[in-house]
Amino acid sequence: MSVIKDDSEHLIEFLNNIHPLGKEVIALTKQETFKVFLKKNEVLPCPIKQGEDGVFFILEGIVRGFIVDNGRDITTSIMEENYLIGHVRNSYPDKPVYQEQFQALEDSKLLVVSHSLIDQLYLQYPDVNILGRKLLAIHFHMSKEGAILSRIPSAEARYNQFRKIYPNLKNRVPVKFLATYLGMRIETLSRIRKKEK
């Protein structure tokens, strides 16, 4: 992973579309965010640097979240350009049972938004709390869609629903990762895709 200094115009535009940002918030965000470049299949280090963790805005590429359960790799999320992915901090003292990791499925560029920056913005600029609430609602909705998707009994119906939700991803995500995300065997997904053709 290499760190690249660059501007954060794409992130600013993304956030401004959700809730207008003040000049000070924009300036601080530009100053404190930075890009990282991940090669295909590279896993994001955790923490990203010097004990710092955060969320990542995908500028280019695809990133999947995954856990390992009894040696089995399970994809928990798949995100493409112009989406946020990362660790959402838990306000409760219990530690999560599974530690989610993030892996680039293509050569990818991510903008790092550290938790310390997020905390500073919340503290100094009350309007950012409105943005945070709206982002949380978006994240919750996407999590709910994923939970519903995983409970559809028919493997073919799950795949078809995935195609509707993420029309640009079906040919960009390797079958082995897409199969675990959809809760089916690779052979089942391959059969469904052949039938589709």
VENUR-V268440 format. One record per helix or strand of 3 or more residues. SS is the DSSP state (h for helix, s for strand). FROM is the first residue (numbers start at 1). LEN is the number of residues. If there is no record, write none. Layout:
# VENUR-V268440
SS/FROM/LEN
SS/FROM/LEN
This chain:
# VENUR-V268440
s/2/3
h/9/10
h/23/10
s/34/5
s/54/7
s/63/7
s/72/8
s/84/3
s/101/4
s/108/7
h/115/10
h/127/25
h/155/11
h/175/7
h/186/11
